[in-house]
Amino acid sequence: MNPLNRQWFYRDFHRKLTDSLGKAAAAQIWCDEGKEYSRILASQPELKRNKGAMTLPAVALYRVLAAGGEDAEGLLNAYGEYMGQRFARIIHALTSLPGADRLVWRHVGGVMEKASSEKLGYRRELVSEPPDMYGVDILSCPYHELAKQLGNEKAVLCICHMDKEYSQGFRHIRYDRNSAVSEGARACEYRLRFDSEKD
């Protein structure tokens, strides 16, 4: 069995490849990507845990697509946006429940701290706190660092694209991120504001 079929985030990528490249080409690419993923894991089994669970499949997909002359970055980034939009719909439904938007805003600092703590491998700098704006600069991201270590830092841009999309789903919380470390910027600049006009 292809190990990528067990990767919850990337499972649907096979269908997207079929839509873009046709059934036969997608099947071959998916098979080769599974082999590449297994090869990376065999050489560094410790990478399966933590950030490797999201990064390694992206690296395997990127390598095989690029080797086959496909637009690896474009295909992966489009997939990240697709997954982010799916998550955004779920987040919007949840934060549309009475009082959920204000509850999330009240705990936004704690949520962001848990999602991007140094314990998880991030380096961060707090810029501002509510009530006006919650701002944090992510100076170093473990997904990006691992992909860079493996020689394919652009592979994880799909995670950045997903992040940017799903964060738009919060009702009454406006999210802006105009830069990303994986795109060569100094930091991923997260800026969140409560906005009762935003649906």
N, CA and C atoms as a LAMMPS dump frame, in Angstrom:
ITEM: TIMESTEP
0
ITEM: NUMBER OF ATOMS
597
ITEM: BOX BOUNDS ff ff ff
-5.0000000000000000e+02 5.0000000000000000e+02
-5.0000000000000000e+02 5.0000000000000000e+02
-5.0000000000000000e+02 5.0000000000000000e+02
ITEM: ATOMS id mol type element x y z
1 1 1 N 0.839 -1.204 0
2 1 2 C 0 0 0
3 1 3 C 0.88 1.261 0
4 2 1 N 0.485 2.233 -0.789
5 2 2 C 1.229 3.491 -0.862
6 2 3 C 1.121 4.223 0.49
7 3 1 N 2.261 4.527 1.135
8 3 2 C 2.21 5.184 2.45
9 3 3 C 1.553 6.564 2.416
10 4 1 N 1.528 7.197 1.248
11 4 2 C 0.888 8.513 1.154
12 4 3 C -0.63 8.411 1.316
13 5 1 N -1.185 7.226 1.071
14 5 2 C -2.632 7.047 1.261
15 5 3 C -3.03 7.17 2.729
16 6 1 N -2.054 7.029 3.62
17 6 2 C -2.342 7.149 5.06
18 6 3 C -2.108 8.571 5.578
19 7 1 N -1.641 9.454 4.724
20 7 2 C -1.372 10.836 5.127
21 7 3 C -2.646 11.661 4.947
22 8 1 N -3.344 11.947 6.045
23 8 2 C -4.671 12.568 5.965
24 8 3 C -4.666 13.861 5.149
25 9 1 N -3.625 14.667 5.29
26 9 2 C -3.631 15.96 4.606
27 9 3 C -3.446 15.81 3.098
28 10 1 N -2.623 14.846 2.679
29 10 2 C -2.246 14.742 1.266
30 10 3 C -3.051 13.718 0.467
31 11 1 N -3.898 12.947 1.136
32 11 2 C -4.633 11.867 0.448
33 11 3 C -5.365 12.332 -0.805
34 12 1 N -5.996 13.487 -0.718
35 12 2 C -6.824 13.988 -1.817
36 12 3 C -5.991 14.53 -2.986
37 13 1 N -4.679 14.639 -2.771
38 13 2 C -3.809 15.17 -3.818
39 13 3 C -3.819 14.251 -5.045
40 14 1 N -3.964 12.946 -4.82
41 14 2 C -4.013 11.995 -5.935
42 14 3 C -5.168 12.342 -6.877
43 15 1 N -6.335 12.628 -6.303
44 15 2 C -7.496 12.997 -7.131
45 15 3 C -7.239 14.296 -7.891
46 16 1 N -6.6 15.249 -7.205
47 16 2 C -6.287 16.527 -7.864
48 16 3 C -5.302 16.327 -9.018
49 17 1 N -4.331 15.409 -8.815
50 17 2 C -3.389 15.1 -9.89
51 17 3 C -4.12 14.477 -11.08
52 18 1 N -5.07 13.582 -10.787
53 18 2 C -5.842 12.934 -11.844
54 18 3 C -6.606 13.978 -12.651
55 19 1 N -7.2 14.956 -11.949
56 19 2 C -7.927 16.033 -12.628
57 19 3 C -7 16.845 -13.538
58 20 1 N -5.761 17.073 -13.069
59 20 2 C -4.815 17.918 -13.813
60 20 3 C -4.08 17.176 -14.927
61 21 1 N -3.664 15.929 -14.654
62 21 2 C -2.739 15.242 -15.552
63 21 3 C -3.301 13.982 -16.21
64 22 1 N -4.476 13.56 -15.79
65 22 2 C -5.036 12.318 -16.315
66 22 3 C -4.738 11.15 -15.406
67 23 1 N -5.537 10.092 -15.569
68 23 2 C -5.487 8.957 -14.649
69 23 3 C -4.15 8.215 -14.662
70 24 1 N -3.649 7.892 -15.845
71 24 2 C -2.418 7.099 -15.954
72 24 3 C -1.206 7.858 -15.39
73 25 1 N -1.061 9.113 -15.796
74 25 2 C 0.083 9.919 -15.321
75 25 3 C 0.002 10.115 -13.81
76 26 1 N -1.193 10.394 -13.296
77 26 2 C -1.363 10.601 -11.856
78 26 3 C -1.034 9.337 -11.079
79 27 1 N -1.461 8.183 -11.587
80 27 2 C -1.196 6.911 -10.905
81 27 3 C 0.298 6.645 -10.825
82 28 1 N 1.017 6.916 -11.918
83 28 2 C 2.467 6.688 -11.921
84 28 3 C 3.182 7.644 -10.967
85 29 1 N 2.785 8.913 -11.02
86 29 2 C 3.39 9.909 -10.126
87 29 3 C 3.124 9.545 -8.67
88 30 1 N 1.885 9.155 -8.38
89 30 2 C 1.518 8.816 -6.995
90 30 3 C 2.338 7.622 -6.498
91 31 1 N 2.539 6.638 -7.351
92 31 2 C 3.343 5.462 -7.014
93 31 3 C 4.796 5.875 -6.743
94 32 1 N 5.363 6.698 -7.627
95 32 2 C 6.745 7.164 -7.463
96 32 3 C 6.893 8.018 -6.205
97 33 1 N 5.882 8.832 -5.912
98 33 2 C 5.936 9.682 -4.722
99 33 3 C 5.911 8.838 -3.453
100 34 1 N 5.112 7.774 -3.467
101 34 2 C 5.076 6.861 -2.322
102 34 3 C 6.43 6.214 -2.084
103 35 1 N 7.104 5.83 -3.17
104 35 2 C 8.444 5.231 -3.058
105 35 3 C 9.448 6.237 -2.518
106 36 1 N 9.356 7.486 -2.994
107 36 2 C 10.276 8.526 -2.523
108 36 3 C 10.057 8.821 -1.047
109 37 1 N 8.798 8.884 -0.638
110 37 2 C 8.466 9.104 0.776
111 37 3 C 9.042 7.971 1.632
112 38 1 N 8.884 6.723 1.19
113 38 2 C 9.418 5.557 1.919
114 38 3 C 10.941 5.616 1.984
115 39 1 N 11.559 6.061 0.876
116 39 2 C 13.024 6.154 0.837
117 39 3 C 13.538 7.183 1.847
118 40 1 N 12.861 8.337 1.916
119 40 2 C 13.279 9.371 2.883
120 40 3 C 13.139 8.828 4.298
121 41 1 N 12.014 8.186 4.571
122 41 2 C 11.773 7.65 5.918
123 41 3 C 12.765 6.559 6.284
124 42 1 N 13.13 5.721 5.328
125 42 2 C 14.077 4.638 5.603
126 42 3 C 15.442 5.195 5.99
127 43 1 N 15.805 6.326 5.379
128 43 2 C 17.115 6.913 5.683
129 43 3 C 17.101 7.735 6.974
130 44 1 N 15.916 8.274 7.341
131 44 2 C 15.818 9.093 8.563
132 44 3 C 14.468 8.837 9.249
133 45 1 N 14.286 7.652 9.859
134 45 2 C 12.98 7.281 10.425
135 45 3 C 12.472 8.237 11.509
136 46 1 N 13.384 8.917 12.174
137 46 2 C 12.972 9.853 13.237
138 46 3 C 12.177 11.036 12.693
139 47 1 N 12.258 11.274 11.386
140 47 2 C 11.558 12.407 10.781
141 47 3 C 10.058 12.179 10.635
142 48 1 N 9.611 10.958 10.871
143 48 2 C 8.179 10.666 10.72
144 48 3 C 7.345 11.437 11.733
145 49 1 N 7.942 11.719 12.899
146 49 2 C 7.192 12.39 13.948
147 49 3 C 7.225 13.904 13.792
148 50 1 N 6.419 14.549 14.581
149 50 2 C 6.38 16.006 14.673
150 50 3 C 6.187 16.662 13.309
151 51 1 N 7.039 17.608 12.965
152 51 2 C 6.846 18.384 11.735
153 51 3 C 7.084 17.556 10.484
154 52 1 N 7.772 16.431 10.629
155 52 2 C 7.996 15.569 9.482
156 52 3 C 6.717 15.001 8.905
157 53 1 N 5.706 14.835 9.745
158 53 2 C 4.434 14.252 9.289
159 53 3 C 3.782 15.117 8.215
160 54 1 N 4.002 16.421 8.249
161 54 2 C 3.47 17.32 7.216
162 54 3 C 4.52 17.612 6.144
163 55 1 N 5.782 17.677 6.553
164 55 2 C 6.838 18.099 5.64
165 55 3 C 7.283 17.003 4.687
166 56 1 N 7.487 15.789 5.191
167 56 2 C 8.037 14.728 4.345
168 56 3 C 7.171 14.391 3.132
169 57 1 N 5.844 14.249 3.289
170 57 2 C 5.045 13.992 2.09
171 57 3 C 5.165 15.124 1.064
172 58 1 N 5.208 16.365 1.545
173 58 2 C 5.332 17.507 0.634
174 58 3 C 6.653 17.448 -0.125
175 59 1 N 7.731 17.08 0.58
176 59 2 C 9.046 16.98 -0.059
177 59 3 C 9.045 15.863 -1.106
178 60 1 N 8.473 14.708 -0.753
179 60 2 C 8.408 13.589 -1.704
180 60 3 C 7.601 13.983 -2.937
181 61 1 N 6.451 14.608 -2.724
182 61 2 C 5.609 15.05 -3.839
183 61 3 C 6.362 16.049 -4.716
184 62 1 N 7.011 16.998 -4.083
185 62 2 C 7.734 18.046 -4.808
186 62 3 C 8.848 17.437 -5.671
187 63 1 N 9.62 16.531 -5.077
188 63 2 C 10.759 15.937 -5.801
189 63 3 C 10.306 15.176 -7.044
190 64 1 N 9.283 14.343 -6.889
191 64 2 C 8.83 13.512 -8.009
192 64 3 C 8.189 14.372 -9.099
193 65 1 N 7.377 15.335 -8.695
194 65 2 C 6.746 16.218 -9.675
195 65 3 C 7.803 17.009 -10.452
196 66 1 N 8.775 17.562 -9.732
197 66 2 C 9.823 18.357 -10.387
198 66 3 C 10.665 17.481 -11.318
199 67 1 N 10.994 16.271 -10.871
200 67 2 C 11.798 15.362 -11.696
201 67 3 C 11.057 14.982 -12.977
202 68 1 N 9.731 14.953 -12.921
203 68 2 C 8.928 14.619 -14.09
204 68 3 C 8.597 15.82 -14.961
205 69 1 N 9.155 16.975 -14.624
206 69 2 C 8.936 18.179 -15.429
207 69 3 C 7.623 18.895 -15.146
208 70 1 N 6.955 18.527 -14.066
209 70 2 C 5.693 19.18 -13.704
210 70 3 C 5.963 20.436 -12.871
211 71 1 N 4.978 21.298 -12.793
212 71 2 C 5.076 22.51 -11.978
213 71 3 C 4.799 22.12 -10.516
214 72 1 N 5.823 21.582 -9.851
215 72 2 C 5.672 21.053 -8.49
216 72 3 C 5.146 22.112 -7.536
217 73 1 N 5.746 23.281 -7.594
218 73 2 C 5.344 24.357 -6.676
219 73 3 C 3.905 24.782 -6.928
220 74 1 N 3.55 24.97 -8.178
221 74 2 C 2.195 25.406 -8.522
222 74 3 C 1.138 24.387 -8.125
223 75 1 N 1.391 23.106 -8.408
224 75 2 C 0.427 22.051 -8.068
225 75 3 C 0.253 21.925 -6.554
226 76 1 N 1.364 21.945 -5.833
227 76 2 C 1.286 21.823 -4.373
228 76 3 C 0.626 23.041 -3.739
229 77 1 N 0.975 24.234 -4.224
230 77 2 C 0.38 25.447 -3.653
231 77 3 C -1.124 25.501 -3.905
232 78 1 N -1.542 25.083 -5.1
233 78 2 C -2.98 25.048 -5.405
234 78 3 C -3.693 24.064 -4.485
235 79 1 N -3.026 22.956 -4.193
236 79 2 C -3.616 21.966 -3.289
237 79 3 C -3.708 22.526 -1.869
238 80 1 N -2.674 23.235 -1.438
239 80 2 C -2.703 23.865 -0.109
240 80 3 C -3.866 24.835 0.009
241 81 1 N -4.094 25.617 -1.046
242 81 2 C -5.225 26.563 -1.046
243 81 3 C -6.562 25.818 -0.981
244 82 1 N -6.666 24.747 -1.743
245 82 2 C -7.888 23.935 -1.753
246 82 3 C -8.185 23.394 -0.345
247 83 1 N -7.158 22.823 0.305
248 83 2 C -7.358 22.279 1.65
249 83 3 C -7.671 23.4 2.648
250 84 1 N -6.999 24.532 2.502
251 84 2 C -7.256 25.675 3.382
252 84 3 C -8.686 26.165 3.269
253 85 1 N -9.219 26.178 2.053
254 85 2 C -10.607 26.609 1.843
255 85 3 C -11.59 25.633 2.486
256 86 1 N -11.273 24.353 2.43
257 86 2 C -12.121 23.353 3.099
258 86 3 C -12.14 23.6 4.609
259 87 1 N -10.95 23.821 5.183
260 87 2 C -10.877 24.071 6.632
261 87 3 C -11.554 25.385 6.998
262 88 1 N -11.439 26.384 6.115
263 88 2 C -12.046 27.694 6.386
264 88 3 C -13.562 27.574 6.53
265 89 1 N -14.178 26.731 5.711
266 89 2 C -15.634 26.541 5.813
267 89 3 C -16.027 25.928 7.168
268 90 1 N -15.221 24.995 7.631
269 90 2 C -15.487 24.365 8.939
270 90 3 C -15.313 25.394 10.05
271 91 1 N -14.212 26.153 9.994
272 91 2 C -13.93 27.177 11.005
273 91 3 C -15.026 28.228 11.018
274 92 1 N -15.49 28.626 9.828
275 92 2 C -16.535 29.635 9.765
276 92 3 C -17.824 29.13 10.408
277 93 1 N -18.157 27.881 10.142
278 93 2 C -19.37 27.301 10.737
279 93 3 C -19.254 27.279 12.266
280 94 1 N -18.095 26.897 12.768
281 94 2 C -17.899 26.823 14.227
282 94 3 C -17.919 28.204 14.88
283 95 1 N -17.269 29.175 14.236
284 95 2 C -17.214 30.508 14.84
285 95 3 C -18.476 31.321 14.561
286 96 1 N -19.427 30.737 13.844
287 96 2 C -20.732 31.374 13.661
288 96 3 C -21.704 31 14.774
289 97 1 N -21.311 30.042 15.596
290 97 2 C -22.148 29.699 16.751
291 97 3 C -22.179 30.899 17.697
292 98 1 N -23.298 31.167 18.368
293 98 2 C -23.406 32.348 19.24
294 98 3 C -22.265 32.431 20.263
295 99 1 N -21.565 33.553 20.227
296 99 2 C -20.497 33.822 21.195
297 99 3 C -19.154 33.194 20.872
298 100 1 N -19.101 32.298 19.879
299 100 2 C -17.85 31.595 19.569
300 100 3 C -16.771 32.548 19.066
301 101 1 N -17.176 33.556 18.254
302 101 2 C -16.2 34.507 17.715
303 101 3 C -15.49 35.263 18.837
304 102 1 N -16.259 35.738 19.825
305 102 2 C -15.651 36.5 20.932
306 102 3 C -14.821 35.601 21.845
307 103 1 N -15.241 34.363 21.99
308 103 2 C -14.474 33.404 22.793
309 103 3 C -13.115 33.15 22.152
310 104 1 N -13.116 32.949 20.841
311 104 2 C -11.848 32.74 20.129
312 104 3 C -10.965 33.976 20.264
313 105 1 N -11.555 35.159 20.089
314 105 2 C -10.773 36.397 20.176
315 105 3 C -10.193 36.587 21.581
316 106 1 N -10.979 36.244 22.591
317 106 2 C -10.507 36.398 23.974
318 106 3 C -9.287 35.512 24.252
319 107 1 N -9.216 34.386 23.55
320 107 2 C -8.115 33.435 23.788
321 107 3 C -7.128 33.362 22.624
322 108 1 N -7.168 34.349 21.736
323 108 2 C -6.335 34.296 20.536
324 108 3 C -4.841 34.187 20.863
325 109 1 N -4.391 34.868 21.882
326 109 2 C -2.975 34.803 22.258
327 109 3 C -2.563 33.404 22.677
328 110 1 N -3.391 32.766 23.483
329 110 2 C -3.105 31.403 23.937
330 110 3 C -3.13 30.398 22.793
331 111 1 N -4.085 30.581 21.882
332 111 2 C -4.192 29.686 20.726
333 111 3 C -2.944 29.816 19.854
334 112 1 N -2.541 31.052 19.572
335 112 2 C -1.359 31.275 18.737
336 112 3 C -0.087 30.8 19.422
337 113 1 N -0.037 30.975 20.734
338 113 2 C 1.127 30.515 21.494
339 113 3 C 1.262 28.997 21.387
340 114 1 N 0.13 28.3 21.53
341 114 2 C 0.168 26.83 21.439
342 114 3 C 0.511 26.375 20.025
343 115 1 N 0.022 27.08 19.03
344 115 2 C 0.239 26.681 17.637
345 115 3 C 1.652 26.99 17.142
346 116 1 N 2.318 27.959 17.777
347 116 2 C 3.639 28.363 17.277
348 116 3 C 4.631 28.598 18.416
349 117 1 N 4.63 27.699 19.384
350 117 2 C 5.518 27.878 20.533
351 117 3 C 6.939 27.418 20.213
352 118 1 N 7.867 27.862 21.017
353 118 2 C 9.259 27.442 20.854
354 118 3 C 9.406 25.952 21.134
355 119 1 N 8.519 25.426 21.972
356 119 2 C 8.519 23.991 22.264
357 119 3 C 8.298 23.174 20.988
358 120 1 N 7.547 23.744 20.051
359 120 2 C 7.263 23.073 18.78
360 120 3 C 8.325 23.362 17.722
361 121 1 N 9.312 24.189 18.066
362 121 2 C 10.395 24.464 17.127
363 121 3 C 10.333 25.808 16.43
364 122 1 N 9.39 26.669 16.84
365 122 2 C 9.282 28 16.237
366 122 3 C 10.148 28.992 16.998
367 123 1 N 10.567 30.058 16.303
368 123 2 C 11.107 31.242 16.976
369 123 3 C 10.147 32.36 16.64
370 124 1 N 9.705 33.09 17.675
371 124 2 C 8.647 34.079 17.442
372 124 3 C 8.917 35.349 18.235
373 125 1 N 8.264 36.405 17.808
374 125 2 C 8.402 37.718 18.445
375 125 3 C 7.002 38.334 18.524
376 126 1 N 6.529 38.588 19.73
377 126 2 C 5.213 39.198 19.902
378 126 3 C 5.293 40.677 19.541
379 127 1 N 4.388 41.136 18.696
380 127 2 C 4.39 42.514 18.218
381 127 3 C 3.341 43.345 18.943
382 128 1 N 2.133 42.796 19.107
383 128 2 C 1.075 43.522 19.812
384 128 3 C 0.027 42.539 20.318
385 129 1 N -0.729 42.98 21.323
386 129 2 C -1.762 42.134 21.919
387 129 3 C -3.106 42.839 21.856
388 130 1 N -4.209 42.061 21.968
389 130 2 C -5.541 42.678 21.972
390 130 3 C -5.644 43.699 23.101
391 131 1 N -6.583 44.628 23.046
392 131 2 C -7.81 44.547 22.264
393 131 3 C -7.688 45.008 20.814
394 132 1 N -6.693 45.829 20.463
395 132 2 C -6.657 46.374 19.102
396 132 3 C -6.243 45.339 18.058
397 133 1 N -5.127 44.683 18.305
398 133 2 C -4.611 43.731 17.329
399 133 3 C -3.738 42.713 18.033
400 134 1 N -3.802 41.48 17.562
401 134 2 C -2.833 40.483 18.002
402 134 3 C -1.857 40.324 16.857
403 135 1 N -0.594 40.611 17.125
404 135 2 C 0.423 40.499 16.083
405 135 3 C 1.611 39.694 16.568
406 136 1 N 2.038 38.764 15.754
407 136 2 C 3.228 37.978 16.089
408 136 3 C 4.035 37.757 14.812
409 137 1 N 5.338 37.87 14.925
410 137 2 C 6.24 37.575 13.819
411 137 3 C 6.865 36.207 14.063
412 138 1 N 6.672 35.29 13.14
413 138 2 C 7.316 33.983 13.22
414 138 3 C 8.632 34.106 12.477
415 139 1 N 9.736 34.031 13.221
416 139 2 C 11.06 34.246 12.641
417 139 3 C 11.649 32.979 12.04
418 140 1 N 11.202 31.833 12.56
419 140 2 C 11.704 30.555 12.071
420 140 3 C 10.614 29.509 12.245
421 141 1 N 10.369 28.752 11.19
422 141 2 C 9.294 27.756 11.178
423 141 3 C 9.899 26.362 11.019
424 142 1 N 9.508 25.403 11.86
425 142 2 C 10.1 24.058 11.775
426 142 3 C 9.777 23.322 10.481
427 143 1 N 8.611 23.603 9.879
428 143 2 C 8.287 22.977 8.593
429 143 3 C 9.296 23.429 7.533
430 144 1 N 9.512 24.728 7.5
431 144 2 C 10.434 25.304 6.521
432 144 3 C 11.857 24.837 6.783
433 145 1 N 12.261 24.823 8.046
434 145 2 C 13.629 24.41 8.385
435 145 3 C 13.897 22.97 7.97
436 146 1 N 12.934 22.086 8.198
437 146 2 C 13.119 20.683 7.831
438 146 3 C 13.166 20.518 6.309
439 147 1 N 12.275 21.198 5.601
440 147 2 C 12.282 21.116 4.136
441 147 3 C 13.596 21.656 3.572
442 148 1 N 14.104 22.73 4.192
443 148 2 C 15.385 23.312 3.759
444 148 3 C 16.52 22.316 4.005
445 149 1 N 16.485 21.669 5.154
446 149 2 C 17.49 20.656 5.507
447 149 3 C 17.482 19.512 4.481
448 150 1 N 16.289 19.189 3.962
449 150 2 C 16.15 18.114 2.983
450 150 3 C 16.395 18.594 1.548
451 151 1 N 16.659 19.902 1.395
452 151 2 C 17.002 20.451 0.083
453 151 3 C 15.827 20.861 -0.778
454 152 1 N 14.633 20.956 -0.184
455 152 2 C 13.446 21.313 -0.967
456 152 3 C 12.56 22.286 -0.208
457 153 1 N 13.094 23.457 0.127
458 153 2 C 12.347 24.388 0.979
459 153 3 C 11.045 24.881 0.354
460 154 1 N 10.965 24.917 -0.973
461 154 2 C 9.738 25.388 -1.622
462 154 3 C 8.588 24.387 -1.476
463 155 1 N 8.904 23.162 -1.106
464 155 2 C 7.873 22.121 -0.98
465 155 3 C 6.815 22.479 0.053
466 156 1 N 7.211 23.19 1.105
467 156 2 C 6.257 23.464 2.193
468 156 3 C 5.489 24.764 2.02
469 157 1 N 5.677 25.433 0.892
470 157 2 C 4.856 26.613 0.629
471 157 3 C 3.371 26.242 0.606
472 158 1 N 3.073 24.975 0.274
473 158 2 C 1.67 24.533 0.261
474 158 3 C 1.052 24.654 1.65
475 159 1 N 1.857 24.452 2.701
476 159 2 C 1.359 24.589 4.076
477 159 3 C 1.073 26.06 4.368
478 160 1 N 1.934 26.935 3.871
479 160 2 C 1.715 28.382 4.034
480 160 3 C 0.426 28.807 3.326
481 161 1 N 0.208 28.264 2.124
482 161 2 C -1.001 28.607 1.365
483 161 3 C -2.25 28.112 2.087
484 162 1 N -2.166 26.907 2.667
485 162 2 C -3.293 26.382 3.429
486 162 3 C -3.591 27.288 4.622
487 163 1 N -2.533 27.655 5.321
488 163 2 C -2.646 28.491 6.514
489 163 3 C -3.326 29.824 6.187
490 164 1 N -2.908 30.419 5.089
491 164 2 C -3.448 31.711 4.688
492 164 3 C -4.938 31.62 4.365
493 165 1 N -5.344 30.503 3.754
494 165 2 C -6.749 30.309 3.384
495 165 3 C -7.629 30.002 4.597
496 166 1 N -7.212 29.043 5.415
497 166 2 C -8.107 28.645 6.509
498 166 3 C -8.265 29.752 7.539
499 167 1 N -7.259 30.59 7.677
500 167 2 C -7.342 31.68 8.652
501 167 3 C -8.364 32.736 8.259
502 168 1 N -8.79 32.72 6.989
503 168 2 C -9.838 33.644 6.549
504 168 3 C -11.219 33.19 7.027
505 169 1 N -11.313 31.959 7.54
506 169 2 C -12.598 31.4 7.918
507 169 3 C -13.168 31.898 9.23
508 170 1 N -12.355 32.505 10.079
509 170 2 C -12.835 32.959 11.382
510 170 3 C -13.835 34.101 11.233
511 171 1 N -15.014 33.911 11.748
512 171 2 C -16.029 34.96 11.684
513 171 3 C -15.643 36.083 12.645
514 172 1 N -15.709 37.317 12.167
515 172 2 C -15.426 38.531 12.943
516 172 3 C -13.962 38.667 13.351
517 173 1 N -13.081 37.847 12.787
518 173 2 C -11.649 38.023 13.051
519 173 3 C -10.952 38.178 11.712
520 174 1 N -10.378 39.348 11.519
521 174 2 C -9.683 39.641 10.261
522 174 3 C -8.229 39.196 10.396
523 175 1 N -7.777 38.461 9.406
524 175 2 C -6.422 37.895 9.433
525 175 3 C -5.626 38.419 8.245
526 176 1 N -4.419 38.872 8.517
527 176 2 C -3.517 39.3 7.441
528 176 3 C -2.153 38.672 7.661
529 177 1 N -1.588 38.144 6.602
530 177 2 C -0.191 37.698 6.626
531 177 3 C 0.38 38.021 5.265
532 178 1 N 1.177 39.066 5.214
533 178 2 C 1.682 39.558 3.937
534 178 3 C 3.095 39.092 3.619
535 179 1 N 3.682 38.308 4.521
536 179 2 C 5.041 37.826 4.255
537 179 3 C 5.2 36.439 4.869
538 180 1 N 6.156 35.689 4.342
539 180 2 C 6.423 34.345 4.854
540 180 3 C 7.912 34.055 4.774
541 181 1 N 8.433 33.401 5.789
542 181 2 C 9.845 33.01 5.828
543 181 3 C 10.158 32.117 4.624
544 182 1 N 9.219 31.232 4.288
545 182 2 C 9.45 30.297 3.175
546 182 3 C 9.502 31 1.823
547 183 1 N 9.079 32.285 1.795
548 183 2 C 9.158 33.062 0.551
549 183 3 C 10.334 34.027 0.588
550 184 1 N 11.206 33.861 1.592
551 184 2 C 12.416 34.679 1.687
552 184 3 C 12.312 35.897 2.578
553 185 1 N 11.176 36.109 3.234
554 185 2 C 11.003 37.273 4.119
555 185 3 C 11.681 37.03 5.47
556 186 1 N 11.869 38.108 6.236
557 186 2 C 12.463 38.004 7.568
558 186 3 C 11.579 37.212 8.51
559 187 1 N 10.25 37.333 8.314
560 187 2 C 9.306 36.693 9.223
561 187 3 C 7.973 36.456 8.543
562 188 1 N 7.209 35.521 9.11
563 188 2 C 5.797 35.383 8.753
564 188 3 C 5.06 36.332 9.691
565 189 1 N 4.5 37.376 9.142
566 189 2 C 3.88 38.417 9.983
567 189 3 C 2.382 38.152 10.118
568 190 1 N 1.992 37.622 11.266
569 190 2 C 0.574 37.35 11.54
570 190 3 C -0.037 38.563 12.225
571 191 1 N -1.134 39.072 11.653
572 191 2 C -1.845 40.209 12.232
573 191 3 C -3.337 39.857 12.283
574 192 1 N -3.889 39.817 13.477
575 192 2 C -5.3 39.478 13.646
576 192 3 C -6.013 40.598 14.38
577 193 1 N -7.191 40.961 13.877
578 193 2 C -7.99 42.03 14.481
579 193 3 C -9.437 41.57 14.593
580 194 1 N -10.095 41.972 15.674
581 194 2 C -11.532 41.687 15.783
582 194 3 C -12.273 42.719 14.944
583 195 1 N -13.185 42.238 14.102
584 195 2 C -13.918 43.123 13.198
585 195 3 C -15.355 42.609 13.089
586 196 1 N -16.252 43.283 13.762
587 196 2 C -17.651 42.83 13.805
588 196 3 C -18.333 42.915 12.451
589 197 1 N -17.727 43.625 11.477
590 197 2 C -18.308 43.737 10.145
591 197 3 C -17.939 42.541 9.255
592 198 1 N -16.881 41.821 9.631
593 198 2 C -16.437 40.716 8.787
594 198 3 C -17.264 39.466 9.071
595 199 1 N -17.837 38.913 8.028
596 199 2 C -18.62 37.694 8.198
597 199 3 C -17.687 36.487 8.195
